[in-house]
């Protein structure tokens, strides 16, 4: 069952294509923002872990020197 399209559909199709293109840019920007936030969160987590690990290593070295 193929639908027949009238010549009047052409402007509507053009409008729909333009809207899809406009929204595509918005969606891509939102995706980049989400990716940036994820990377920042991972970086904060890694910095916290590095700080704790450094503190433990320093404490361990001090303890070994005392022994």
C-alpha positions in Angstrom: 0.0 0.0 0.0 2.0 2.9 -1.2 0.7 6.3 -0.2 0.5 8.9 -2.9 2.0 12.3 -2.2 0.5 15.4 -3.6 2.7 18.3 -4.8 1.4 20.3 -1.8 3.4 17.9 0.5 6.7 19.3 -0.8 6.7 22.5 1.4 5.7 20.5 4.4 8.6 18.0 3.8 11.0 20.9 3.5 9.9 22.4 6.8 10.2 19.0 8.5 13.7 18.5 7.1 14.7 22.0 8.3 13.3 21.3 11.8 15.2 18.0 12.0 18.5 19.8 11.0 17.9 22.5 13.5 17.2 20.0 16.3 20.1 17.9 15.3 22.5 20.7 16.3 20.7 21.2 19.6 20.9 17.4 20.4 24.6 17.2 19.5 25.4 20.2 21.8 23.4 18.6 24.6 25.3 15.3 24.1 28.6 17.1 24.2 27.6 18.9 27.4 26.7 15.6 29.0 30.0 14.1 27.9 31.9 17.0 29.4 30.0 16.7 32.7 30.8 12.9 32.9 34.5 13.6 32.2 34.6 16.3 34.9 33.0 13.9 37.4 35.5 11.2 36.6 38.3 13.6 36.9 37.1 14.8 40.4 36.8 11.2 41.5 40.3 10.4 40.2 41.8 13.4 42.0 40.2 12.4 45.3 41.4 8.8 45.0 44.9 10.1 44.1 44.9 12.3 47.1 43.9 9.5 49.4 46.4 7.1 47.9 49.2 9.6 48.3 48.2 10.2 51.9 48.3 6.4 52.6 51.7 6.0 50.9 53.2 8.9 52.9 51.8 7.5 56.1 53.1 4.0 55.2 56.6 5.4 54.5 56.6 7.4 57.8 55.7 4.2 59.6 58.4 2.2 57.9 61.0 4.8 58.8 60.0 4.6 62.5 60.3 0.9 62.5 
